[in-house]
Amino acid sequence: MQNQEIIKIIENLKGRKNYEEKKASKLGFPSLYAYFEDKILKEKKTVEDKKKEFDEIQDQKELQNKEKSKKSCSCC
């Protein structure tokens, strides 16, 4: 099953198609489709990783805010 998004990307390359084909073959991909498939997967993984990092940072901030609010006196 071919991804329609990748097919559209390849159709819209126009003058850059030869460049992208050379780049794909240089990187060891059997076809231009496989190259763009890998490229899209990497982008999705990067977005997911950034989202996880953001969520972890938010959780840490919430924990710090809870710890600060538990202290009632200024001497501690």
mmCIF file as gemmi writes it, N, C-alpha and C atoms, coordinates in Angstrom:
data_model
loop_
_atom_site.group_PDB
_atom_site.id
_atom_site.type_symbol
_atom_site.label_atom_id
_atom_site.label_alt_id
_atom_site.label_comp_id
_atom_site.label_asym_id
_atom_site.label_entity_id
_atom_site.label_seq_id
_atom_site.pdbx_PDB_ins_code
_atom_site.Cartn_x
_atom_site.Cartn_y
_atom_site.Cartn_z
_atom_site.occupancy
_atom_site.B_iso_or_equiv
_atom_site.pdbx_formal_charge
_atom_site.auth_seq_id
_atom_site.auth_asym_id
_atom_site.pdbx_PDB_model_num
ATOM 1 N N . MET Axp A 1 ? 0.842 -1.183 0 1 0 ? 1 A 1
ATOM 2 C CA . MET Axp A 1 ? 0 0 0 1 0 ? 1 A 1
ATOM 3 C C . MET Axp A 1 ? 0.887 1.245 0 1 0 ? 1 A 1
ATOM 4 N N . GLN Axp A 2 ? 0.616 2.134 -0.916 1 0 ? 2 A 1
ATOM 5 C CA . GLN Axp A 2 ? 1.428 3.328 -1.017 1 0 ? 2 A 1
ATOM 6 C C . GLN Axp A 2 ? 0.734 4.504 -0.343 1 0 ? 2 A 1
ATOM 7 N N . ASN Axp A 3 ? 1.529 5.311 0.287 1 0 ? 3 A 1
ATOM 8 C CA . ASN Axp A 3 ? 1.035 6.48 1.008 1 0 ? 3 A 1
ATOM 9 C C . ASN Axp A 3 ? 0.791 7.608 0.001 1 0 ? 3 A 1
ATOM 10 N N . GLN Axp A 4 ? -0.417 8.129 -0.015 1 0 ? 4 A 1
ATOM 11 C CA . GLN Axp A 4 ? -0.779 9.187 -0.963 1 0 ? 4 A 1
ATOM 12 C C . GLN Axp A 4 ? 0.008 10.473 -0.69 1 0 ? 4 A 1
ATOM 13 N N . GLU Axp A 5 ? 0.345 10.712 0.558 1 0 ? 5 A 1
ATOM 14 C CA . GLU Axp A 5 ? 1.119 11.907 0.904 1 0 ? 5 A 1
ATOM 15 C C . GLU Axp A 5 ? 2.484 11.876 0.217 1 0 ? 5 A 1
ATOM 16 N N . ILE Axp A 6 ? 3.125 10.72 0.229 1 0 ? 6 A 1
ATOM 17 C CA . ILE Axp A 6 ? 4.446 10.582 -0.392 1 0 ? 6 A 1
ATOM 18 C C . ILE Axp A 6 ? 4.332 10.73 -1.904 1 0 ? 6 A 1
ATOM 19 N N . ILE Axp A 7 ? 3.308 10.154 -2.48 1 0 ? 7 A 1
ATOM 20 C CA . ILE Axp A 7 ? 3.109 10.256 -3.931 1 0 ? 7 A 1
ATOM 21 C C . ILE Axp A 7 ? 2.911 11.715 -4.338 1 0 ? 7 A 1
ATOM 22 N N . LYS Axp A 8 ? 2.146 12.478 -3.558 1 0 ? 8 A 1
ATOM 23 C CA . LYS Axp A 8 ? 1.941 13.895 -3.853 1 0 ? 8 A 1
ATOM 24 C C . LYS Axp A 8 ? 3.243 14.676 -3.755 1 0 ? 8 A 1
ATOM 25 N N . ILE Axp A 9 ? 4.048 14.356 -2.763 1 0 ? 9 A 1
ATOM 26 C CA . ILE Axp A 9 ? 5.336 15.032 -2.604 1 0 ? 9 A 1
ATOM 27 C C . ILE Axp A 9 ? 6.207 14.789 -3.831 1 0 ? 9 A 1
ATOM 28 N N . ILE Axp A 10 ? 6.256 13.549 -4.285 1 0 ? 10 A 1
ATOM 29 C CA . ILE Axp A 10 ? 7.078 13.2 -5.446 1 0 ? 10 A 1
ATOM 30 C C . ILE Axp A 10 ? 6.552 13.897 -6.703 1 0 ? 10 A 1
ATOM 31 N N . GLU Axp A 11 ? 5.233 13.961 -6.868 1 0 ? 11 A 1
ATOM 32 C CA . GLU Axp A 11 ? 4.651 14.625 -8.032 1 0 ? 11 A 1
ATOM 33 C C . GLU Axp A 11 ? 4.946 16.119 -8.035 1 0 ? 11 A 1
ATOM 34 N N . ASN Axp A 12 ? 5.05 16.729 -6.869 1 0 ? 12 A 1
ATOM 35 C CA . ASN Axp A 12 ? 5.271 18.173 -6.775 1 0 ? 12 A 1
ATOM 36 C C . ASN Axp A 12 ? 6.745 18.576 -6.793 1 0 ? 12 A 1
ATOM 37 N N . LEU Axp A 13 ? 7.644 17.638 -6.958 1 0 ? 13 A 1
ATOM 38 C CA . LEU Axp A 13 ? 9.067 17.975 -6.956 1 0 ? 13 A 1
ATOM 39 C C . LEU Axp A 13 ? 9.482 18.79 -8.179 1 0 ? 13 A 1
ATOM 40 N N . LYS Axp A 14 ? 8.915 18.487 -9.316 1 0 ? 14 A 1
ATOM 41 C CA . LYS Axp A 14 ? 9.203 19.158 -10.585 1 0 ? 14 A 1
ATOM 42 C C . LYS Axp A 14 ? 10.706 19.179 -10.86 1 0 ? 14 A 1
ATOM 43 N N . GLY Axp A 15 ? 11.339 20.321 -10.808 1 0 ? 15 A 1
ATOM 44 C CA . GLY Axp A 15 ? 12.748 20.457 -11.156 1 0 ? 15 A 1
ATOM 45 C C . GLY Axp A 15 ? 13.704 19.84 -10.148 1 0 ? 15 A 1
ATOM 46 N N . ARG Axp A 16 ? 13.253 19.599 -8.948 1 0 ? 16 A 1
ATOM 47 C CA . ARG Axp A 16 ? 14.119 19.039 -7.902 1 0 ? 16 A 1
ATOM 48 C C . ARG Axp A 16 ? 14.11 17.518 -7.898 1 0 ? 16 A 1
ATOM 49 N N . LYS Axp A 17 ? 13.347 16.909 -8.8 1 0 ? 17 A 1
ATOM 50 C CA . LYS Axp A 17 ? 13.208 15.456 -8.782 1 0 ? 17 A 1
ATOM 51 C C . LYS Axp A 17 ? 14.551 14.766 -9.034 1 0 ? 17 A 1
ATOM 52 N N . ASN Axp A 18 ? 15.31 15.232 -10.001 1 0 ? 18 A 1
ATOM 53 C CA . ASN Axp A 18 ? 16.615 14.625 -10.284 1 0 ? 18 A 1
ATOM 54 C C . ASN Axp A 18 ? 17.553 14.751 -9.087 1 0 ? 18 A 1
ATOM 55 N N . TYR Axp A 19 ? 17.537 15.915 -8.455 1 0 ? 19 A 1
ATOM 56 C CA . TYR Axp A 19 ? 18.375 16.144 -7.286 1 0 ? 19 A 1
ATOM 57 C C . TYR Axp A 19 ? 18.01 15.176 -6.168 1 0 ? 19 A 1
ATOM 58 N N . GLU Axp A 20 ? 16.713 15.056 -5.887 1 0 ? 20 A 1
ATOM 59 C CA . GLU Axp A 20 ? 16.26 14.171 -4.811 1 0 ? 20 A 1
ATOM 60 C C . GLU Axp A 20 ? 16.544 12.704 -5.145 1 0 ? 20 A 1
ATOM 61 N N . GLU Axp A 21 ? 16.436 12.317 -6.412 1 0 ? 21 A 1
ATOM 62 C CA . GLU Axp A 21 ? 16.755 10.938 -6.804 1 0 ? 21 A 1
ATOM 63 C C . GLU Axp A 21 ? 18.231 10.637 -6.571 1 0 ? 21 A 1
ATOM 64 N N . LYS Axp A 22 ? 19.084 11.573 -6.929 1 0 ? 22 A 1
ATOM 65 C CA . LYS Axp A 22 ? 20.522 11.387 -6.695 1 0 ? 22 A 1
ATOM 66 C C . LYS Axp A 22 ? 20.834 11.292 -5.206 1 0 ? 22 A 1
ATOM 67 N N . LYS Axp A 23 ? 20.196 12.149 -4.448 1 0 ? 23 A 1
ATOM 68 C CA . LYS Axp A 23 ? 20.4 12.154 -2.999 1 0 ? 23 A 1
ATOM 69 C C . LYS Axp A 23 ? 19.94 10.835 -2.386 1 0 ? 23 A 1
ATOM 70 N N . ALA Axp A 24 ? 18.788 10.332 -2.83 1 0 ? 24 A 1
ATOM 71 C CA . ALA Axp A 24 ? 18.247 9.068 -2.32 1 0 ? 24 A 1
ATOM 72 C C . ALA Axp A 24 ? 19.173 7.906 -2.653 1 0 ? 24 A 1
ATOM 73 N N . SER Axp A 25 ? 19.664 7.879 -3.891 1 0 ? 25 A 1
ATOM 74 C CA . SER Axp A 25 ? 20.557 6.774 -4.277 1 0 ? 25 A 1
ATOM 75 C C . SER Axp A 25 ? 21.89 6.868 -3.542 1 0 ? 25 A 1
ATOM 76 N N . LYS Axp A 26 ? 22.363 8.078 -3.303 1 0 ? 26 A 1
ATOM 77 C CA . LYS Axp A 26 ? 23.608 8.276 -2.57 1 0 ? 26 A 1
ATOM 78 C C . LYS Axp A 26 ? 23.484 7.772 -1.129 1 0 ? 26 A 1
ATOM 79 N N . LEU Axp A 27 ? 22.295 7.949 -0.544 1 0 ? 27 A 1
ATOM 80 C CA . LEU Axp A 27 ? 22.057 7.5 0.825 1 0 ? 27 A 1
ATOM 81 C C . LEU Axp A 27 ? 21.692 6.021 0.901 1 0 ? 27 A 1
ATOM 82 N N . GLY Axp A 28 ? 21.567 5.367 -0.242 1 0 ? 28 A 1
ATOM 83 C CA . GLY Axp A 28 ? 21.35 3.931 -0.273 1 0 ? 28 A 1
ATOM 84 C C . GLY Axp A 28 ? 19.9 3.486 -0.337 1 0 ? 28 A 1
ATOM 85 N N . PHE Axp A 29 ? 19.007 4.367 -0.696 1 0 ? 29 A 1
ATOM 86 C CA . PHE Axp A 29 ? 17.602 3.995 -0.812 1 0 ? 29 A 1
ATOM 87 C C . PHE Axp A 29 ? 17.331 3.432 -2.209 1 0 ? 29 A 1
ATOM 88 N N . PRO Axp A 30 ? 16.529 2.365 -2.288 1 0 ? 30 A 1
ATOM 89 C CA . PRO Axp A 30 ? 16.265 1.744 -3.594 1 0 ? 30 A 1
ATOM 90 C C . PRO Axp A 30 ? 15.374 2.602 -4.5 1 0 ? 30 A 1
ATOM 91 N N . SER Axp A 31 ? 14.58 3.493 -3.908 1 0 ? 31 A 1
ATOM 92 C CA . SER Axp A 31 ? 13.697 4.328 -4.722 1 0 ? 31 A 1
ATOM 93 C C . SER Axp A 31 ? 13.468 5.663 -4.033 1 0 ? 31 A 1
ATOM 94 N N . LEU Axp A 32 ? 12.938 6.581 -4.812 1 0 ? 32 A 1
ATOM 95 C CA . LEU Axp A 32 ? 12.606 7.897 -4.287 1 0 ? 32 A 1
ATOM 96 C C . LEU Axp A 32 ? 11.484 7.787 -3.255 1 0 ? 32 A 1
ATOM 97 N N . TYR Axp A 33 ? 10.574 6.852 -3.483 1 0 ? 33 A 1
ATOM 98 C CA . TYR Axp A 33 ? 9.465 6.617 -2.552 1 0 ? 33 A 1
ATOM 99 C C . TYR Axp A 33 ? 9.997 6.183 -1.183 1 0 ? 33 A 1
ATOM 100 N N . ALA Axp A 34 ? 10.938 5.239 -1.176 1 0 ? 34 A 1
ATOM 101 C CA . ALA Axp A 34 ? 11.503 4.75 0.083 1 0 ? 34 A 1
ATOM 102 C C . ALA Axp A 34 ? 12.233 5.872 0.825 1 0 ? 34 A 1
ATOM 103 N N . TYR Axp A 35 ? 12.898 6.738 0.081 1 0 ? 35 A 1
ATOM 104 C CA . TYR Axp A 35 ? 13.611 7.861 0.672 1 0 ? 35 A 1
ATOM 105 C C . TYR Axp A 35 ? 12.649 8.801 1.399 1 0 ? 35 A 1
ATOM 106 N N . PHE Axp A 36 ? 11.558 9.179 0.727 1 0 ? 36 A 1
ATOM 107 C CA . PHE Axp A 36 ? 10.601 10.086 1.341 1 0 ? 36 A 1
ATOM 108 C C . PHE Axp A 36 ? 9.833 9.409 2.472 1 0 ? 36 A 1
ATOM 109 N N . GLU Axp A 37 ? 9.591 8.128 2.356 1 0 ? 37 A 1
ATOM 110 C CA . GLU Axp A 37 ? 8.926 7.391 3.427 1 0 ? 37 A 1
ATOM 111 C C . GLU Axp A 37 ? 9.767 7.447 4.701 1 0 ? 37 A 1
ATOM 112 N N . ASP Axp A 38 ? 11.064 7.198 4.55 1 0 ? 38 A 1
ATOM 113 C CA . ASP Axp A 38 ? 11.976 7.256 5.692 1 0 ? 38 A 1
ATOM 114 C C . ASP Axp A 38 ? 12.063 8.67 6.26 1 0 ? 38 A 1
ATOM 115 N N . LYS Axp A 39 ? 12.1 9.647 5.377 1 0 ? 39 A 1
ATOM 116 C CA . LYS Axp A 39 ? 12.206 11.037 5.794 1 0 ? 39 A 1
ATOM 117 C C . LYS Axp A 39 ? 10.983 11.453 6.621 1 0 ? 39 A 1
ATOM 118 N N . ILE Axp A 40 ? 9.797 11.045 6.187 1 0 ? 40 A 1
ATOM 119 C CA . ILE Axp A 40 ? 8.571 11.384 6.908 1 0 ? 40 A 1
ATOM 120 C C . ILE Axp A 40 ? 8.521 10.666 8.255 1 0 ? 40 A 1
ATOM 121 N N . LEU Axp A 41 ? 8.942 9.408 8.291 1 0 ? 41 A 1
ATOM 122 C CA . LEU Axp A 41 ? 8.964 8.675 9.554 1 0 ? 41 A 1
ATOM 123 C C . LEU Axp A 41 ? 9.893 9.339 10.569 1 0 ? 41 A 1
ATOM 124 N N . LYS Axp A 42 ? 11.038 9.792 10.105 1 0 ? 42 A 1
ATOM 125 C CA . LYS Axp A 42 ? 11.983 10.471 10.995 1 0 ? 42 A 1
ATOM 126 C C . LYS Axp A 42 ? 11.401 11.773 11.528 1 0 ? 42 A 1
ATOM 127 N N . GLU Axp A 43 ? 10.695 12.518 10.671 1 0 ? 43 A 1
ATOM 128 C CA . GLU Axp A 43 ? 10.09 13.766 11.112 1 0 ? 43 A 1
ATOM 129 C C . GLU Axp A 43 ? 9.016 13.506 12.169 1 0 ? 43 A 1
ATOM 130 N N . LYS Axp A 44 ? 8.203 12.475 11.957 1 0 ? 44 A 1
ATOM 131 C CA . LYS Axp A 44 ? 7.163 12.141 12.927 1 0 ? 44 A 1
ATOM 132 C C . LYS Axp A 44 ? 7.777 11.724 14.253 1 0 ? 44 A 1
ATOM 133 N N . LYS Axp A 45 ? 8.862 10.96 14.201 1 0 ? 45 A 1
ATOM 134 C CA . LYS Axp A 45 ? 9.529 10.515 15.421 1 0 ? 45 A 1
ATOM 135 C C . LYS Axp A 45 ? 10.101 11.717 16.176 1 0 ? 45 A 1
ATOM 136 N N . THR Axp A 46 ? 10.674 12.65 15.453 1 0 ? 46 A 1
ATOM 137 C CA . THR Axp A 46 ? 11.228 13.847 16.068 1 0 ? 46 A 1
ATOM 138 C C . THR Axp A 46 ? 10.138 14.65 16.769 1 0 ? 46 A 1
ATOM 139 N N . VAL Axp A 47 ? 8.992 14.797 16.13 1 0 ? 47 A 1
ATOM 140 C CA . VAL Axp A 47 ? 7.879 15.533 16.73 1 0 ? 47 A 1
ATOM 141 C C . VAL Axp A 47 ? 7.402 14.832 17.998 1 0 ? 47 A 1
ATOM 142 N N . GLU Axp A 48 ? 7.294 13.505 17.952 1 0 ? 48 A 1
ATOM 143 C CA . GLU Axp A 48 ? 6.861 12.753 19.129 1 0 ? 48 A 1
ATOM 144 C C . GLU Axp A 48 ? 7.861 12.893 20.271 1 0 ? 48 A 1
ATOM 145 N N . ASP Axp A 49 ? 9.148 12.831 19.949 1 0 ? 49 A 1
ATOM 146 C CA . ASP Axp A 49 ? 10.175 12.975 20.985 1 0 ? 49 A 1
ATOM 147 C C . ASP Axp A 49 ? 10.111 14.359 21.64 1 0 ? 49 A 1
ATOM 148 N N . LYS Axp A 50 ? 9.92 15.396 20.833 1 0 ? 50 A 1
ATOM 149 C CA . LYS Axp A 50 ? 9.826 16.744 21.385 1 0 ? 50 A 1
ATOM 150 C C . LYS Axp A 50 ? 8.596 16.879 22.263 1 0 ? 50 A 1
ATOM 151 N N . LYS Axp A 51 ? 7.502 16.25 21.867 1 0 ? 51 A 1
ATOM 152 C CA . LYS Axp A 51 ? 6.283 16.31 22.67 1 0 ? 51 A 1
ATOM 153 C C . LYS Axp A 51 ? 6.496 15.611 24.013 1 0 ? 51 A 1
ATOM 154 N N . LYS Axp A 52 ? 7.189 14.468 24.007 1 0 ? 52 A 1
ATOM 155 C CA . LYS Axp A 52 ? 7.475 13.761 25.251 1 0 ? 52 A 1
ATOM 156 C C . LYS Axp A 52 ? 8.337 14.61 26.169 1 0 ? 52 A 1
ATOM 157 N N . GLU Axp A 53 ? 9.366 15.234 25.606 1 0 ? 53 A 1
ATOM 158 C CA . GLU Axp A 53 ? 10.237 16.093 26.399 1 0 ? 53 A 1
ATOM 159 C C . GLU Axp A 53 ? 9.445 17.248 27.009 1 0 ? 53 A 1
ATOM 160 N N . PHE Axp A 54 ? 8.565 17.838 26.227 1 0 ? 54 A 1
ATOM 161 C CA . PHE Axp A 54 ? 7.751 18.949 26.709 1 0 ? 54 A 1
ATOM 162 C C . PHE Axp A 54 ? 6.852 18.489 27.852 1 0 ? 54 A 1
ATOM 163 N N . ASP Axp A 55 ? 6.227 17.332 27.689 1 0 ? 55 A 1
ATOM 164 C CA . ASP Axp A 55 ? 5.359 16.791 28.738 1 0 ? 55 A 1
ATOM 165 C C . ASP Axp A 55 ? 6.139 16.514 30.025 1 0 ? 55 A 1
ATOM 166 N N . GLU Axp A 56 ? 7.348 15.98 29.895 1 0 ? 56 A 1
ATOM 167 C CA . GLU Axp A 56 ? 8.177 15.712 31.072 1 0 ? 56 A 1
ATOM 168 C C . GLU Axp A 56 ? 8.542 17.001 31.787 1 0 ? 56 A 1
ATOM 169 N N . ILE Axp A 57 ? 8.872 18.026 31.029 1 0 ? 57 A 1
ATOM 170 C CA . ILE Axp A 57 ? 9.222 19.314 31.624 1 0 ? 57 A 1
ATOM 171 C C . ILE Axp A 57 ? 8.017 19.892 32.354 1 0 ? 57 A 1
ATOM 172 N N . GLN Axp A 58 ? 6.847 19.784 31.753 1 0 ? 58 A 1
ATOM 173 C CA . GLN Axp A 58 ? 5.638 20.293 32.397 1 0 ? 58 A 1
ATOM 174 C C . GLN Axp A 58 ? 5.36 19.541 33.691 1 0 ? 58 A 1
ATOM 175 N N . ASP Axp A 59 ? 5.541 18.218 33.689 1 0 ? 59 A 1
ATOM 176 C CA . ASP Axp A 59 ? 5.332 17.428 34.899 1 0 ? 59 A 1
ATOM 177 C C . ASP Axp A 59 ? 6.294 17.851 36.003 1 0 ? 59 A 1
ATOM 178 N N . GLN Axp A 60 ? 7.56 18.082 35.639 1 0 ? 60 A 1
ATOM 179 C CA . GLN Axp A 60 ? 8.547 18.513 36.619 1 0 ? 60 A 1
ATOM 180 C C . GLN Axp A 60 ? 8.176 19.877 37.208 1 0 ? 60 A 1
ATOM 181 N N . LYS Axp A 61 ? 7.703 20.777 36.372 1 0 ? 61 A 1
ATOM 182 C CA . LYS Axp A 61 ? 7.3 22.098 36.86 1 0 ? 61 A 1
ATOM 183 C C . LYS Axp A 61 ? 6.123 21.993 37.817 1 0 ? 61 A 1
ATOM 184 N N . GLU Axp A 62 ? 5.165 21.117 37.494 1 0 ? 62 A 1
ATOM 185 C CA . GLU Axp A 62 ? 4.02 20.932 38.375 1 0 ? 62 A 1
ATOM 186 C C . GLU Axp A 62 ? 4.448 20.383 39.735 1 0 ? 62 A 1
ATOM 187 N N . LEU Axp A 63 ? 5.385 19.429 39.729 1 0 ? 63 A 1
ATOM 188 C CA . LEU Axp A 63 ? 5.881 18.874 40.993 1 0 ? 63 A 1
ATOM 189 C C . LEU Axp A 63 ? 6.59 19.946 41.815 1 0 ? 63 A 1
ATOM 190 N N . GLN Axp A 64 ? 7.383 20.771 41.171 1 0 ? 64 A 1
ATOM 191 C CA . GLN Axp A 64 ? 8.077 21.835 41.88 1 0 ? 64 A 1
ATOM 192 C C . GLN Axp A 64 ? 7.089 22.826 42.474 1 0 ? 64 A 1
ATOM 193 N N . ASN Axp A 65 ? 6.04 23.143 41.74 1 0 ? 65 A 1
ATOM 194 C CA . ASN Axp A 65 ? 5.033 24.079 42.251 1 0 ? 65 A 1
ATOM 195 C C . ASN Axp A 65 ? 4.294 23.482 43.433 1 0 ? 65 A 1
ATOM 196 N N . LYS Axp A 66 ? 4.018 22.197 43.421 1 0 ? 66 A 1
ATOM 197 C CA . LYS Axp A 66 ? 3.338 21.539 44.534 1 0 ? 66 A 1
ATOM 198 C C . LYS Axp A 66 ? 4.232 21.542 45.773 1 0 ? 66 A 1
ATOM 199 N N . GLU Axp A 67 ? 5.527 21.286 45.587 1 0 ? 67 A 1
ATOM 200 C CA . GLU Axp A 67 ? 6.46 21.279 46.717 1 0 ? 67 A 1
ATOM 201 C C . GLU Axp A 67 ? 6.565 22.672 47.334 1 0 ? 67 A 1
ATOM 202 N N . LYS Axp A 68 ? 6.569 23.693 46.502 1 0 ? 68 A 1
ATOM 203 C CA . LYS Axp A 68 ? 6.659 25.055 47.015 1 0 ? 68 A 1
ATOM 204 C C . LYS Axp A 68 ? 5.408 25.44 47.795 1 0 ? 68 A 1
ATOM 205 N N . SER Axp A 69 ? 4.267 24.993 47.331 1 0 ? 69 A 1
ATOM 206 C CA . SER Axp A 69 ? 3.017 25.366 48.004 1 0 ? 69 A 1
ATOM 207 C C . SER Axp A 69 ? 2.829 24.617 49.332 1 0 ? 69 A 1
ATOM 208 N N . LYS Axp A 70 ? 3.494 23.488 49.534 1 0 ? 70 A 1
ATOM 209 C CA . LYS Axp A 70 ? 3.376 22.723 50.773 1 0 ? 70 A 1
ATOM 210 C C . LYS Axp A 70 ? 4.076 23.426 51.915 1 0 ? 70 A 1
ATOM 211 N N . LYS Axp A 71 ? 5.128 24.154 51.646 1 0 ? 71 A 1
ATOM 212 C CA . LYS Axp A 71 ? 5.852 24.857 52.696 1 0 ? 71 A 1
ATOM 213 C C . LYS Axp A 71 ? 5.034 26.081 53.122 1 0 ? 71 A 1
ATOM 214 N N . SER Axp A 72 ? 4.66 26.088 54.387 1 0 ? 72 A 1
ATOM 215 C CA . SER Axp A 72 ? 3.792 27.171 54.852 1 0 ? 72 A 1
ATOM 216 C C . SER Axp A 72 ? 4.561 28.281 55.569 1 0 ? 72 A 1
ATOM 217 N N . CYS Axp A 73 ? 5.662 27.934 56.201 1 0 ? 73 A 1
ATOM 218 C CA . CYS Axp A 73 ? 6.394 28.972 56.906 1 0 ? 73 A 1
ATOM 219 C C . CYS Axp A 73 ? 7.605 29.402 56.09 1 0 ? 73 A 1
ATOM 220 N N . SER Axp A 74 ? 8.105 30.573 56.366 1 0 ? 74 A 1
ATOM 221 C CA . SER Axp A 74 ? 9.229 31.103 55.608 1 0 ? 74 A 1
ATOM 222 C C . SER Axp A 74 ? 10.583 30.667 56.14 1 0 ? 74 A 1
ATOM 223 N N . CYS Axp A 75 ? 10.612 30.023 57.286 1 0 ? 75 A 1
ATOM 224 C CA . CYS Axp A 75 ? 11.88 29.63 57.88 1 0 ? 75 A 1
ATOM 225 C C . CYS Axp A 75 ? 12.436 28.346 57.264 1 0 ? 75 A 1
ATOM 226 N N . CYS Axp A 76 ? 11.628 27.558 56.62 1 0 ? 76 A 1
ATOM 227 C CA . CYS Axp A 76 ? 12.078 26.257 56.1 1 0 ? 76 A 1
ATOM 228 C C . CYS Axp A 76 ? 12.526 26.366 54.673 1 0 ? 76 A 1
